[in-house]
Amino acid sequence: MFKNKADNGKLNLCGENVARFRARLSPWVSQRALADKLQLSGIDIDKNAVQRIESGKRFVTDIELVALAEALDVTIDDLVKDRHK
């Protein structure tokens, strides 16, 4: 049987980390500003999609994961690490 949700019922592993790393940026970056930055790198995403990613209600493609890591200046490993283990 295939599994499309993490053990916590969310649709991605990186959402909480995206929110955490975004909040740590200086100067502070809003969800809209992150979406704008991703759009400039060629990723078709809007503020609502960023919100759904951060809340775990949206899948994240590998292409988006790479762009998120670059936009947040972190590694892909940083984004997918489970901080609760």
N, C-alpha and C positions, 0 to 999 in steps of 0.2 A: 504494500500500500504506500502510495506517495504522500508526502507530508508537505503542506504548503504554509504552515504556520510554525512559528517558534514555540518552544515549550510554554511560553507565557501567553500564547494565543495571538501574538502580534504577527504582522505580515512581513516584517523585516527585522534584522538584527542590529541595524545601525541607527535607528531613529532616536533613541534616547541619547546616544553619543553625539549625533548631529546637533541636537538641541543644546547639549552641554558644551560642546566646542564652539558653537555659534555664540552662546552667551558669554563665553570667555574672551571673544575677540575684542580687541581694543583698537579703534573705538568700537562700541557696541554695534552689532549688525542685526537688523530686523529680518524676519522671514522674507519680506518683500525684497530687501536689499540682497539677501542670499540668492533668491530666485533671479534677480536681475544679473547678478554676477555669473550664475550658471547659464543664463541665456546668452550672455556675451561670449561664453566659451562654447556655444553651439548646442546646449541642452535645452530642449523645449519644455520648460517647467514654469509654473507660476507660484505665487505666494500660497495658494490653497494646497497645492501639491506638496510644498515644503511642510506645511502644517500637518498634512496627512502622513508624510514620512516620519516626522518627529513623534507623532502619536501612535505610530505602528499600524496605521490603517491603509497603507499603500506599499506595494512591492517596490523595490529599488533594483533597477537593472545594473549589470556590471559597468556599463558605460556611465551611468549616473553615479555609481559608487566612486569611480575614479575621479569624476568631475567634482564631487562633493569633497573628497579628500584634498584635491588641489585647492579648491575654493576656501577650505577651512585650514589649509596649511598643516595637515596631519597625514599620517599614513593610512592606508586601507585597513591595516591591522588595528590601528587605533579606533577606527570607526566600527569594526565588527567585534571588538573585544567585549566580553560579558563582564561588566564591572561587579556583578553580584556573586561571582564564583570565587 
